[in-house]
Amino acid sequence: MSEDLGYGWQGELLDLPGYLKRVGHDGGLAPTAATLRALHRAHVTSIPFENLEIMLGRPVDLSLDAVQAKLVESPRGGYCFEHNRLFAAVLERLGYEVAAVAGRVTMGAAKVLPATHALLHVRPPDASRDEPAWLCDVGFGAGPLEPLRLVDGEEAVQDGWGFRLRRGRTVTAWTPETAEWELHQRGPDGWVRRHTFVLNEVFRIDFEVGSHYVSTSPRSPFTTRPFVQRFSSGSLRVLDGTKLTTTRPGGSVEARALAPEELPATLAEDFGIVLEKEDADRLVGFVRARS
C-alpha cells in the first residue's frame, strides 16, 4: 500500500451508495455542472449544521470513516470541516476537479478574523479553463442551496434566497497579486458580507488545524454554546444556545426562547438530529451550567 501523502480527498474509500441515500439523490452521476448543482442542493437540505460534539466533550474526528459514520450513517450533522471533507470525497469520486480554500467568516465585520471556514473550488472534468469554476459551500449551514459561479459581481437568487460574489481588495502590500473574494448573503436587513477567501489551495491537514482551533479554543464561539442550523428552500432554522429562530426567504423572522430540557426534542423535530439519551442528558447539563 502506498503512503498517504495528504493530497486529495480519498474518494475511493467513500461509501457512495450510502451517501446518495442519505441526501436523497437518485439522479444522474455524470460529473457535469447539472449534477454538481443537484448534489449540492441535496446535501445542504439533508444534512444539518451542528457543533454538538464539542458540548458532548468529544473531539471532532475528520477521518473519512468518522465523518461518514456521523453525517451519513447517523441522524446527525457537522460543521464546515466535516461537511466539506465529505463532499470533497464525493466529488472526487465522481471525477470532478476539487480544491479546498479557507474562508474568514466576517458577517459584516471589517477587522481581520481567523480563516476558520472551509469551502471548495470545483470544476467538471470537461470544463474549459476559460469557463468560471464553481464555489461550493455545503458546510456553512445557511446556504447557498446550489454552487455559485466564480464570477465577479454575479448574483444568484435560489428559491428566494439571495447570494452574490464580488472581488474584494488586494489582501496586503506583500501579496499584490492576491485579491480577496467576498460572499454576500441577503438577509432581513439587506446584503451582508458573510465571508472572504482567497484562491490559495489548502489540504486535509489544514482542515485538521482549523478544526482544532474551532473546537477547542476559548476564543472560538463554537466552544461556548450549541449552534445548529437547517436550511431549505422555505426556511433557515437556527438554534443558538437556547434561542430558536426561523427566517423565511421573504425576510420574516420568528424567534422563541427554549428551556434547556427542550433542546433534545427540538433538535429531533426541527433539525433531524437525534441524540442518544446519554448525549441528550449531557447536552442539557452543559447548557444548564452555562445559563
Secondary structure, DSSP 8 states (H G I E B T S, - for coil): -----S-S--GGG--HHHHHHHHT--S--SSSHHHHHHHHHHHHHHS-EE-HHHHTT-----SHHHHHHHHTSSS--B-HHHHHHHHHHHHHHHT-EEEEEEEEE-TT--S-----EEEEEEE-TT--TTS--EEE-TTSSS--SS-EE--TT-EEEETTEEEEEEEEEES-TT-TT-EEEEEEEEETTEEEEEEEE-S--B-HHHHHHHHHHHHH-TTSGGGTS-EEEEE-SS-EEEEETTEEEEE-TTS-EEEEE--GGGHHHHHHHHH-----HHHHHHHHHHHHHH-
